[in-house]
Amino acid sequence: MLLCDYSLRYLGGAQTAFLRQARGLAAQGWTVVVVAPDADVLDGTPGIVPVDARAAFIVPGVGLPVLAARRRLRVEVAHLAAQHDVEALLVHSEFTLAAAALAVGAAQDRPVLHTVHTFFWQASPVLSLLVPLARWEYHHITHLHAAPRYVGSSPINNALRTMTLTIASRADAVLSPSAHQARALQTVGLRAVYELSNIAEPLQPAASRGDEPLTLVWAARFAPEKRLDVALEAMRIVTARLGAGRVHLHVAGGEHRPQTDVTFHGRVPGERVGALVAASDGVLISSLGFDNQPMVALEAFSRGRPAVVADPTLAEEFGDAALGAQTPDAAGLAAVLERLSADRGARDRAAAAALTYARERQPAPHAARLRDLIDAAGQRRQRRAAAERQGARE
C-alpha cells in the first residue's frame, strides 16, 4: 500500500516520484493500493487500486490537504490493508495518512516504510512566528508527539524537519532517494536508513545536438530555494562575456521577463518539459542545500541529457552525469556554462553517464530492491515484537 498526504493532481517532486513508483511497481506485476487525495488520477491503471482520501480543507499558500475524520481514515486504511492482504505500507509524507499507516502497521503487524522527500525543507524565517501553531496542529491531526526534535536551523525549519523525524523514527525502515539525504538522516540518529532511488522514466535517448549552441532547461517550482535568480544572473554574465547566441536557457514556467538568451515558456505540462529537455543539451539545477533527488534530473538522464548543478552535493550525488560549478554562485555557474559552450566532448561524456544512471533506476531493479527492504523490515518488526514479549514475561 502506498500512502501520500499530498494531492496527486499537484505534481511536485514528491508526487511525481510517488506516481512513478506506483505505476512502475504495477508494471512489474505488483498489486498497489494507492491512498491519497485525488488518487483518481490513477483510475484505470492496471494493477493499481486507487482510493481517494478526501481533504477537509487545503492549507492556504502551501496547498497541503488536511484530511478529515482521523479515526475513520485509520479504520478505512486498516480495512483496505486486511482486504488486500498488503505486505507493507509505504508512506511518502509526514501527516495524517502517515500516522494512520503507523497505527495500522502496529495493529496488524505489517511493516511500515517511510520514504523521505523532505529533510531539507526550507521555509521563510518569517513563518517562525507560526511554529507553536504548527506544532499544535501537527499533534492534533496525527496524535503523535514529536520525537526526536530537530535543532540546528531556523525555528520553522526545525519544526518541519521534526515532523519528518516523528514519522521516520517510528517506521520499520526509512528510505531516501539520495545518498546524501540518507547520510543526513543517519547523522541525526535514525537507524535502518536505506538509499532507494526514485524511478526514472523509460529510456528514450535523444539524438546528439552536434555543435549547436549550448542550450539548457530550467524547470522547477518558482520558489526562493530553487534560486532561479542565480541562474538568470549566470546567463547575464555569460552573455556579457561571450556575446548573444552562444548559450540559451529555456525556463519552464513563470511570466515572461525580457532577458537576452532566455526564453520563458509560462506554465507548461510535464510532457512539454520532456520535449524541451530532449531538444536541449541538459537541465540547469540552481538550488543549493535543498534538493534531495530532483525529478527533473531523472527526466533529463532518461533522455541522455546531463544536469548542470550549482550544488556540490548534487554534483557528487549524480557523479559523471552532473557537470558541477566550482562555486555555487552565479559566477560559478557562468564559468561552467562558458566552458561547456566550447567543450562538446564534456557534454557527450556526461550524456553517456546520464543514460547509465537512468538505466540503473528503472522499475525492475527498483522493485527488486524494494522487495528486499520490505522483507528485512518485516523481519525487524518480528524481532522487535519478540523482544517486547520476552521483556513482558520477564
Contacts in CASP RR format, 6 or more apart in sequence:
PFRMAT RR
TARGET T0000
AUTHOR 0000-0000-0000
METHOD contacts of the structure
MODEL  1
MLLCDYSLRYLGGAQTAFLRQARGLAAQGWTVVVVAPDADVLDGTPGIVP
VDARAAFIVPGVGLPVLAARRRLRVEVAHLAAQHDVEALLVHSEFTLAAA
ALAVGAAQDRPVLHTVHTFFWQASPVLSLLVPLARWEYHHITHLHAAPRY
VGSSPINNALRTMTLTIASRADAVLSPSAHQARALQTVGLRAVYELSNIA
EPLQPAASRGDEPLTLVWAARFAPEKRLDVALEAMRIVTARLGAGRVHLH
VAGGEHRPQTDVTFHGRVPGERVGALVAASDGVLISSLGFDNQPMVALEA
FSRGRPAVVADPTLAEEFGDAALGAQTPDAAGLAAVLERLSADRGARDRA
AAAALTYARERQPAPHAARLRDLIDAAGQRRQRRAAAERQGARE
1 32 0 8 1.000
1 33 0 8 1.000
1 34 0 8 1.000
1 35 0 8 1.000
1 77 0 8 1.000
1 80 0 8 1.000
1 81 0 8 1.000
1 84 0 8 1.000
1 86 0 8 1.000
1 88 0 8 1.000
1 89 0 8 1.000
1 90 0 8 1.000
1 101 0 8 1.000
2 18 0 8 1.000
2 21 0 8 1.000
2 22 0 8 1.000
2 32 0 8 1.000
2 33 0 8 1.000
2 34 0 8 1.000
2 35 0 8 1.000
2 36 0 8 1.000
2 90 0 8 1.000
2 91 0 8 1.000
2 92 0 8 1.000
3 34 0 8 1.000
3 35 0 8 1.000
3 36 0 8 1.000
3 77 0 8 1.000
3 89 0 8 1.000
3 90 0 8 1.000
3 91 0 8 1.000
3 92 0 8 1.000
3 93 0 8 1.000
3 97 0 8 1.000
3 98 0 8 1.000
3 100 0 8 1.000
3 101 0 8 1.000
4 14 0 8 1.000
4 15 0 8 1.000
4 18 0 8 1.000
4 35 0 8 1.000
4 36 0 8 1.000
4 91 0 8 1.000
4 92 0 8 1.000
4 93 0 8 1.000
4 97 0 8 1.000
5 36 0 8 1.000
5 37 0 8 1.000
5 53 0 8 1.000
5 64 0 8 1.000
5 65 0 8 1.000
5 67 0 8 1.000
5 93 0 8 1.000
5 94 0 8 1.000
5 95 0 8 1.000
5 96 0 8 1.000
5 97 0 8 1.000
5 98 0 8 1.000
6 12 0 8 1.000
6 14 0 8 1.000
6 15 0 8 1.000
6 18 0 8 1.000
6 36 0 8 1.000
6 37 0 8 1.000
6 64 0 8 1.000
6 65 0 8 1.000
6 92 0 8 1.000
6 93 0 8 1.000
7 15 0 8 1.000
7 36 0 8 1.000
7 37 0 8 1.000
7 38 0 8 1.000
7 55 0 8 1.000
7 63 0 8 1.000
7 65 0 8 1.000
8 15 0 8 1.000
8 18 0 8 1.000
8 19 0 8 1.000
8 36 0 8 1.000
8 37 0 8 1.000
8 38 0 8 1.000
8 39 0 8 1.000
8 41 0 8 1.000
8 42 0 8 1.000
9 38 0 8 1.000
9 41 0 8 1.000
10 63 0 8 1.000
11 19 0 8 1.000
11 270 0 8 1.000
12 221 0 8 1.000
12 295 0 8 1.000
13 117 0 8 1.000
13 294 0 8 1.000
13 295 0 8 1.000
14 92 0 8 1.000
14 93 0 8 1.000
14 117 0 8 1.000
14 118 0 8 1.000
16 295 0 8 1.000
17 92 0 8 1.000
17 115 0 8 1.000
17 117 0 8 1.000
17 177 0 8 1.000
17 198 0 8 1.000
17 199 0 8 1.000
17 293 0 8 1.000
17 295 0 8 1.000
18 36 0 8 1.000
18 92 0 8 1.000
19 41 0 8 1.000
19 42 0 8 1.000
20 198 0 8 1.000
20 199 0 8 1.000
20 201 0 8 1.000
20 295 0 8 1.000
21 198 0 8 1.000
21 199 0 8 1.000
21 366 0 8 1.000
22 32 0 8 1.000
22 34 0 8 1.000
22 42 0 8 1.000
22 45 0 8 1.000
22 48 0 8 1.000
23 42 0 8 1.000
23 45 0 8 1.000
23 48 0 8 1.000
24 199 0 8 1.000
24 363 0 8 1.000
24 366 0 8 1.000
24 367 0 8 1.000
25 32 0 8 1.000
25 363 0 8 1.000
25 366 0 8 1.000
25 367 0 8 1.000
25 370 0 8 1.000
26 32 0 8 1.000
26 45 0 8 1.000
26 46 0 8 1.000
26 47 0 8 1.000
26 48 0 8 1.000
27 363 0 8 1.000
28 363 0 8 1.000
28 364 0 8 1.000
28 367 0 8 1.000
29 47 0 8 1.000
30 47 0 8 1.000
30 367 0 8 1.000
31 47 0 8 1.000
31 48 0 8 1.000
31 49 0 8 1.000
31 84 0 8 1.000
32 47 0 8 1.000
32 48 0 8 1.000
32 49 0 8 1.000
33 48 0 8 1.000
33 49 0 8 1.000
33 51 0 8 1.000
33 80 0 8 1.000
33 81 0 8 1.000
33 84 0 8 1.000
33 86 0 8 1.000
34 42 0 8 1.000
34 48 0 8 1.000
34 49 0 8 1.000
34 50 0 8 1.000
34 51 0 8 1.000
35 51 0 8 1.000
35 53 0 8 1.000
35 77 0 8 1.000
35 80 0 8 1.000
35 97 0 8 1.000
36 51 0 8 1.000
36 52 0 8 1.000
36 53 0 8 1.000
36 97 0 8 1.000
37 52 0 8 1.000
37 53 0 8 1.000
37 54 0 8 1.000
37 55 0 8 1.000
37 65 0 8 1.000
37 67 0 8 1.000
38 52 0 8 1.000
39 50 0 8 1.000
39 51 0 8 1.000
39 52 0 8 1.000
39 53 0 8 1.000
40 50 0 8 1.000
40 52 0 8 1.000
41 50 0 8 1.000
42 48 0 8 1.000
42 50 0 8 1.000
43 50 0 8 1.000
49 80 0 8 1.000
49 84 0 8 1.000
51 76 0 8 1.000
51 80 0 8 1.000
53 65 0 8 1.000
53 67 0 8 1.000
53 73 0 8 1.000
53 97 0 8 1.000
54 67 0 8 1.000
54 68 0 8 1.000
55 65 0 8 1.000
55 66 0 8 1.000
55 67 0 8 1.000
55 68 0 8 1.000
56 66 0 8 1.000
56 67 0 8 1.000
56 68 0 8 1.000
56 69 0 8 1.000
57 65 0 8 1.000
57 66 0 8 1.000
58 64 0 8 1.000
58 65 0 8 1.000
58 66 0 8 1.000
59 65 0 8 1.000
59 66 0 8 1.000
64 95 0 8 1.000
66 95 0 8 1.000
66 96 0 8 1.000
66 141 0 8 1.000
67 73 0 8 1.000
67 95 0 8 1.000
67 96 0 8 1.000
67 97 0 8 1.000
67 141 0 8 1.000
70 96 0 8 1.000
70 99 0 8 1.000
70 100 0 8 1.000
70 141 0 8 1.000
70 142 0 8 1.000
70 143 0 8 1.000
73 96 0 8 1.000
73 97 0 8 1.000
73 100 0 8 1.000
74 100 0 8 1.000
74 103 0 8 1.000
74 104 0 8 1.000
77 89 0 8 1.000
77 97 0 8 1.000
77 100 0 8 1.000
77 101 0 8 1.000
77 104 0 8 1.000
78 103 0 8 1.000
78 104 0 8 1.000
78 107 0 8 1.000
78 108 0 8 1.000
80 86 0 8 1.000
81 89 0 8 1.000
81 104 0 8 1.000
81 105 0 8 1.000
81 108 0 8 1.000
81 110 0 8 1.000
82 108 0 8 1.000
86 110 0 8 1.000
87 110 0 8 1.000
87 111 0 8 1.000
87 374 0 8 1.000
88 110 0 8 1.000
88 111 0 8 1.000
88 112 0 8 1.000
88 113 0 8 1.000
88 374 0 8 1.000
88 377 0 8 1.000
88 378 0 8 1.000
89 101 0 8 1.000
89 104 0 8 1.000
89 105 0 8 1.000
89 110 0 8 1.000
89 111 0 8 1.000
89 112 0 8 1.000
89 113 0 8 1.000
90 112 0 8 1.000
90 113 0 8 1.000
90 114 0 8 1.000
90 115 0 8 1.000
90 175 0 8 1.000
91 97 0 8 1.000
91 98 0 8 1.000
91 101 0 8 1.000
91 112 0 8 1.000
91 113 0 8 1.000
91 114 0 8 1.000
91 115 0 8 1.000
91 167 0 8 1.000
91 171 0 8 1.000
92 115 0 8 1.000
92 117 0 8 1.000
94 118 0 8 1.000
94 163 0 8 1.000
94 164 0 8 1.000
94 166 0 8 1.000
94 167 0 8 1.000
95 138 0 8 1.000
95 141 0 8 1.000
95 142 0 8 1.000
95 163 0 8 1.000
96 141 0 8 1.000
96 142 0 8 1.000
98 114 0 8 1.000
98 142 0 8 1.000
98 167 0 8 1.000
99 141 0 8 1.000
99 142 0 8 1.000
99 143 0 8 1.000
99 144 0 8 1.000
99 167 0 8 1.000
101 112 0 8 1.000
102 112 0 8 1.000
102 144 0 8 1.000
102 167 0 8 1.000
102 170 0 8 1.000
102 171 0 8 1.000
104 110 0 8 1.000
105 111 0 8 1.000
105 112 0 8 1.000
109 381 0 8 1.000
109 382 0 8 1.000
109 385 0 8 1.000
111 172 0 8 1.000
111 173 0 8 1.000
111 374 0 8 1.000
111 377 0 8 1.000
111 378 0 8 1.000
111 380 0 8 1.000
111 381 0 8 1.000
112 170 0 8 1.000
112 171 0 8 1.000
112 172 0 8 1.000
112 377 0 8 1.000
113 171 0 8 1.000
113 172 0 8 1.000
113 173 0 8 1.000
113 174 0 8 1.000
113 175 0 8 1.000
113 373 0 8 1.000
113 374 0 8 1.000
113 377 0 8 1.000
114 167 0 8 1.000
114 168 0 8 1.000
114 171 0 8 1.000
114 173 0 8 1.000
114 174 0 8 1.000
114 175 0 8 1.000
115 175 0 8 1.000
115 176 0 8 1.000
115 177 0 8 1.000
115 196 0 8 1.000
116 164 0 8 1.000
116 168 0 8 1.000
116 174 0 8 1.000
116 175 0 8 1.000
116 176 0 8 1.000
116 181 0 8 1.000
116 185 0 8 1.000
116 292 0 8 1.000
117 177 0 8 1.000
117 292 0 8 1.000
118 160 0 8 1.000
118 161 0 8 1.000
118 164 0 8 1.000
118 292 0 8 1.000
119 161 0 8 1.000
119 164 0 8 1.000
119 176 0 8 1.000
119 181 0 8 1.000
119 184 0 8 1.000
119 185 0 8 1.000
119 292 0 8 1.000
120 181 0 8 1.000
120 184 0 8 1.000
120 289 0 8 1.000
120 290 0 8 1.000
120 291 0 8 1.000
120 292 0 8 1.000
121 157 0 8 1.000
121 160 0 8 1.000
121 161 0 8 1.000
121 164 0 8 1.000
122 157 0 8 1.000
122 224 0 8 1.000
122 225 0 8 1.000
122 290 0 8 1.000
123 154 0 8 1.000
123 156 0 8 1.000
123 157 0 8 1.000
123 160 0 8 1.000
124 156 0 8 1.000
124 224 0 8 1.000
125 154 0 8 1.000
125 155 0 8 1.000
125 156 0 8 1.000
127 156 0 8 1.000
128 154 0 8 1.000
128 155 0 8 1.000
128 156 0 8 1.000
130 156 0 8 1.000
131 155 0 8 1.000
131 156 0 8 1.000
131 158 0 8 1.000
131 159 0 8 1.000
134 156 0 8 1.000
134 159 0 8 1.000
134 160 0 8 1.000
135 146 0 8 1.000
135 159 0 8 1.000
138 144 0 8 1.000
138 146 0 8 1.000
138 163 0 8 1.000
138 166 0 8 1.000
139 145 0 8 1.000
139 146 0 8 1.000
142 166 0 8 1.000
144 166 0 8 1.000
144 167 0 8 1.000
144 170 0 8 1.000
145 166 0 8 1.000
146 162 0 8 1.000
146 163 0 8 1.000
146 165 0 8 1.000
146 166 0 8 1.000
147 165 0 8 1.000
147 166 0 8 1.000
147 169 0 8 1.000
148 162 0 8 1.000
148 165 0 8 1.000
148 169 0 8 1.000
148 188 0 8 1.000
148 189 0 8 1.000
149 158 0 8 1.000
149 162 0 8 1.000
149 165 0 8 1.000
150 158 0 8 1.000
150 161 0 8 1.000
150 162 0 8 1.000
150 164 0 8 1.000
150 165 0 8 1.000
150 188 0 8 1.000
151 158 0 8 1.000
152 158 0 8 1.000
153 161 0 8 1.000
165 188 0 8 1.000
165 190 0 8 1.000
168 174 0 8 1.000
168 185 0 8 1.000
168 190 0 8 1.000
169 190 0 8 1.000
171 192 0 8 1.000
172 192 0 8 1.000
172 377 0 8 1.000
172 378 0 8 1.000
172 380 0 8 1.000
172 381 0 8 1.000
173 192 0 8 1.000
173 193 0 8 1.000
173 194 0 8 1.000
173 373 0 8 1.000
173 376 0 8 1.000
173 377 0 8 1.000
173 380 0 8 1.000
174 185 0 8 1.000
174 190 0 8 1.000
174 192 0 8 1.000
174 193 0 8 1.000
174 194 0 8 1.000
175 193 0 8 1.000
175 194 0 8 1.000
175 195 0 8 1.000
175 196 0 8 1.000
175 373 0 8 1.000
176 182 0 8 1.000
176 185 0 8 1.000
176 193 0 8 1.000
176 194 0 8 1.000
176 195 0 8 1.000
176 196 0 8 1.000
176 292 0 8 1.000
177 195 0 8 1.000
177 196 0 8 1.000
177 197 0 8 1.000
177 198 0 8 1.000
177 292 0 8 1.000
177 293 0 8 1.000
178 195 0 8 1.000
178 197 0 8 1.000
178 292 0 8 1.000
178 293 0 8 1.000
178 317 0 8 1.000
179 195 0 8 1.000
179 317 0 8 1.000
180 292 0 8 1.000
180 313 0 8 1.000
180 314 0 8 1.000
180 316 0 8 1.000
180 317 0 8 1.000
181 292 0 8 1.000
181 293 0 8 1.000
182 193 0 8 1.000
182 194 0 8 1.000
182 195 0 8 1.000
185 193 0 8 1.000
186 193 0 8 1.000
192 377 0 8 1.000
192 380 0 8 1.000
194 373 0 8 1.000
196 366 0 8 1.000
196 369 0 8 1.000
196 370 0 8 1.000
196 373 0 8 1.000
197 293 0 8 1.000
197 360 0 8 1.000
197 361 0 8 1.000
197 366 0 8 1.000
198 293 0 8 1.000
198 295 0 8 1.000
198 298 0 8 1.000
198 361 0 8 1.000
199 298 0 8 1.000
199 361 0 8 1.000
199 362 0 8 1.000
199 363 0 8 1.000
199 366 0 8 1.000
200 298 0 8 1.000
200 299 0 8 1.000
200 301 0 8 1.000
200 302 0 8 1.000
200 357 0 8 1.000
200 358 0 8 1.000
200 361 0 8 1.000
200 362 0 8 1.000
201 298 0 8 1.000
201 299 0 8 1.000
201 302 0 8 1.000
201 358 0 8 1.000
202 302 0 8 1.000
202 362 0 8 1.000
203 302 0 8 1.000
203 355 0 8 1.000
203 358 0 8 1.000
203 359 0 8 1.000
203 362 0 8 1.000
204 278 0 8 1.000
204 302 0 8 1.000
204 303 0 8 1.000
205 303 0 8 1.000
205 304 0 8 1.000
205 355 0 8 1.000
206 277 0 8 1.000
206 278 0 8 1.000
206 279 0 8 1.000
206 303 0 8 1.000
206 304 0 8 1.000
206 305 0 8 1.000
208 348 0 8 1.000
208 351 0 8 1.000
209 215 0 8 1.000
209 280 0 8 1.000
209 281 0 8 1.000
210 344 0 8 1.000
211 344 0 8 1.000
213 245 0 8 1.000
213 246 0 8 1.000
213 247 0 8 1.000
213 248 0 8 1.000
213 341 0 8 1.000
214 246 0 8 1.000
214 247 0 8 1.000
214 248 0 8 1.000
214 281 0 8 1.000
214 337 0 8 1.000
214 340 0 8 1.000
214 341 0 8 1.000
214 347 0 8 1.000
215 247 0 8 1.000
215 248 0 8 1.000
215 249 0 8 1.000
215 250 0 8 1.000
215 279 0 8 1.000
215 280 0 8 1.000
215 281 0 8 1.000
215 282 0 8 1.000
216 247 0 8 1.000
216 248 0 8 1.000
216 249 0 8 1.000
216 250 0 8 1.000
216 280 0 8 1.000
216 281 0 8 1.000
216 282 0 8 1.000
216 283 0 8 1.000
216 284 0 8 1.000
216 308 0 8 1.000
216 337 0 8 1.000
217 249 0 8 1.000
217 250 0 8 1.000
217 251 0 8 1.000
217 252 0 8 1.000
217 273 0 8 1.000
217 276 0 8 1.000
217 277 0 8 1.000
217 280 0 8 1.000
217 282 0 8 1.000
217 283 0 8 1.000
217 284 0 8 1.000
217 296 0 8 1.000
217 300 0 8 1.000
218 228 0 8 1.000
218 231 0 8 1.000
218 249 0 8 1.000
218 250 0 8 1.000
218 251 0 8 1.000
218 252 0 8 1.000
218 283 0 8 1.000
218 284 0 8 1.000
218 285 0 8 1.000
218 286 0 8 1.000
219 251 0 8 1.000
219 252 0 8 1.000
219 253 0 8 1.000
219 273 0 8 1.000
219 276 0 8 1.000
219 277 0 8 1.000
219 283 0 8 1.000
219 296 0 8 1.000
220 226 0 8 1.000
220 228 0 8 1.000
220 285 0 8 1.000
220 287 0 8 1.000
220 294 0 8 1.000
220 296 0 8 1.000
222 228 0 8 1.000
222 253 0 8 1.000
222 254 0 8 1.000
225 287 0 8 1.000
225 290 0 8 1.000
226 286 0 8 1.000
226 287 0 8 1.000
226 290 0 8 1.000
227 286 0 8 1.000
227 287 0 8 1.000
227 288 0 8 1.000
227 310 0 8 1.000
228 251 0 8 1.000
228 286 0 8 1.000
230 286 0 8 1.000
230 310 0 8 1.000
230 329 0 8 1.000
230 330 0 8 1.000
230 333 0 8 1.000
231 249 0 8 1.000
231 284 0 8 1.000
231 286 0 8 1.000
231 330 0 8 1.000
231 333 0 8 1.000
232 249 0 8 1.000
232 257 0 8 1.000
232 259 0 8 1.000
232 262 0 8 1.000
233 330 0 8 1.000
233 334 0 8 1.000
234 286 0 8 1.000
234 330 0 8 1.000
234 331 0 8 1.000
234 332 0 8 1.000
234 333 0 8 1.000
234 334 0 8 1.000
234 337 0 8 1.000
235 247 0 8 1.000
235 249 0 8 1.000
235 259 0 8 1.000
235 261 0 8 1.000
235 262 0 8 1.000
235 334 0 8 1.000
235 337 0 8 1.000
236 259 0 8 1.000
236 330 0 8 1.000
237 330 0 8 1.000
237 331 0 8 1.000
237 334 0 8 1.000
238 246 0 8 1.000
238 247 0 8 1.000
238 261 0 8 1.000
238 334 0 8 1.000
238 337 0 8 1.000
238 338 0 8 1.000
238 341 0 8 1.000
239 245 0 8 1.000
239 246 0 8 1.000
239 247 0 8 1.000
239 260 0 8 1.000
239 261 0 8 1.000
241 334 0 8 1.000
241 338 0 8 1.000
242 338 0 8 1.000
242 341 0 8 1.000
244 260 0 8 1.000
244 261 0 8 1.000
245 261 0 8 1.000
246 261 0 8 1.000
246 341 0 8 1.000
247 261 0 8 1.000
247 337 0 8 1.000
247 338 0 8 1.000
247 341 0 8 1.000
248 261 0 8 1.000
248 262 0 8 1.000
248 263 0 8 1.000
249 261 0 8 1.000
249 262 0 8 1.000
249 263 0 8 1.000
249 284 0 8 1.000
250 262 0 8 1.000
250 263 0 8 1.000
250 265 0 8 1.000
250 276 0 8 1.000
250 280 0 8 1.000
251 262 0 8 1.000
251 263 0 8 1.000
251 264 0 8 1.000
251 265 0 8 1.000
251 266 0 8 1.000
252 265 0 8 1.000
252 266 0 8 1.000
252 268 0 8 1.000
252 272 0 8 1.000
252 273 0 8 1.000
252 276 0 8 1.000
253 264 0 8 1.000
253 265 0 8 1.000
253 266 0 8 1.000
253 267 0 8 1.000
253 268 0 8 1.000
254 264 0 8 1.000
254 265 0 8 1.000
254 266 0 8 1.000
254 267 0 8 1.000
255 264 0 8 1.000
255 266 0 8 1.000
256 264 0 8 1.000
256 266 0 8 1.000
257 264 0 8 1.000
265 272 0 8 1.000
265 276 0 8 1.000
268 276 0 8 1.000
273 296 0 8 1.000
273 299 0 8 1.000
274 299 0 8 1.000
274 303 0 8 1.000
277 283 0 8 1.000
277 296 0 8 1.000
277 299 0 8 1.000
277 300 0 8 1.000
277 303 0 8 1.000
277 305 0 8 1.000
278 303 0 8 1.000
278 305 0 8 1.000
280 305 0 8 1.000
281 305 0 8 1.000
281 306 0 8 1.000
281 340 0 8 1.000
281 347 0 8 1.000
282 300 0 8 1.000
282 305 0 8 1.000
282 306 0 8 1.000
282 307 0 8 1.000
282 308 0 8 1.000
283 296 0 8 1.000
283 297 0 8 1.000
283 299 0 8 1.000
283 300 0 8 1.000
283 305 0 8 1.000
283 306 0 8 1.000
283 307 0 8 1.000
283 308 0 8 1.000
284 307 0 8 1.000
284 308 0 8 1.000
284 333 0 8 1.000
285 291 0 8 1.000
285 294 0 8 1.000
285 296 0 8 1.000
285 297 0 8 1.000
285 307 0 8 1.000
285 308 0 8 1.000
285 309 0 8 1.000
285 310 0 8 1.000
285 311 0 8 1.000
285 314 0 8 1.000
286 310 0 8 1.000
286 333 0 8 1.000
287 294 0 8 1.000
287 310 0 8 1.000
287 311 0 8 1.000
287 314 0 8 1.000
288 310 0 8 1.000
288 311 0 8 1.000
288 328 0 8 1.000
289 311 0 8 1.000
289 313 0 8 1.000
290 311 0 8 1.000
291 311 0 8 1.000
291 314 0 8 1.000
293 317 0 8 1.000
294 314 0 8 1.000
296 307 0 8 1.000
297 307 0 8 1.000
297 314 0 8 1.000
297 318 0 8 1.000
297 321 0 8 1.000
297 322 0 8 1.000
298 358 0 8 1.000
298 361 0 8 1.000
300 306 0 8 1.000
300 307 0 8 1.000
300 354 0 8 1.000
301 307 0 8 1.000
301 321 0 8 1.000
301 354 0 8 1.000
301 355 0 8 1.000
301 357 0 8 1.000
301 358 0 8 1.000
302 355 0 8 1.000
302 358 0 8 1.000
304 351 0 8 1.000
304 352 0 8 1.000
304 354 0 8 1.000
304 355 0 8 1.000
304 358 0 8 1.000
305 351 0 8 1.000
305 354 0 8 1.000
306 321 0 8 1.000
306 322 0 8 1.000
306 323 0 8 1.000
306 347 0 8 1.000
306 350 0 8 1.000
306 351 0 8 1.000
306 353 0 8 1.000
306 354 0 8 1.000
307 314 0 8 1.000
307 318 0 8 1.000
307 321 0 8 1.000
307 322 0 8 1.000
307 323 0 8 1.000
307 354 0 8 1.000
308 322 0 8 1.000
308 323 0 8 1.000
308 324 0 8 1.000
308 325 0 8 1.000
308 333 0 8 1.000
308 336 0 8 1.000
308 337 0 8 1.000
308 340 0 8 1.000
309 315 0 8 1.000
309 318 0 8 1.000
309 322 0 8 1.000
309 323 0 8 1.000
309 324 0 8 1.000
309 325 0 8 1.000
310 324 0 8 1.000
310 325 0 8 1.000
310 328 0 8 1.000
310 329 0 8 1.000
310 332 0 8 1.000
310 333 0 8 1.000
311 328 0 8 1.000
312 324 0 8 1.000
312 328 0 8 1.000
314 322 0 8 1.000
315 322 0 8 1.000
315 323 0 8 1.000
315 324 0 8 1.000
315 325 0 8 1.000
318 357 0 8 1.000
319 353 0 8 1.000
319 357 0 8 1.000
320 349 0 8 1.000
320 350 0 8 1.000
320 353 0 8 1.000
321 350 0 8 1.000
321 353 0 8 1.000
321 354 0 8 1.000
321 356 0 8 1.000
321 357 0 8 1.000
322 350 0 8 1.000
323 336 0 8 1.000
323 340 0 8 1.000
323 346 0 8 1.000
323 347 0 8 1.000
323 350 0 8 1.000
324 336 0 8 1.000
325 332 0 8 1.000
325 333 0 8 1.000
325 335 0 8 1.000
325 336 0 8 1.000
326 332 0 8 1.000
326 335 0 8 1.000
326 336 0 8 1.000
339 346 0 8 1.000
340 346 0 8 1.000
340 347 0 8 1.000
END
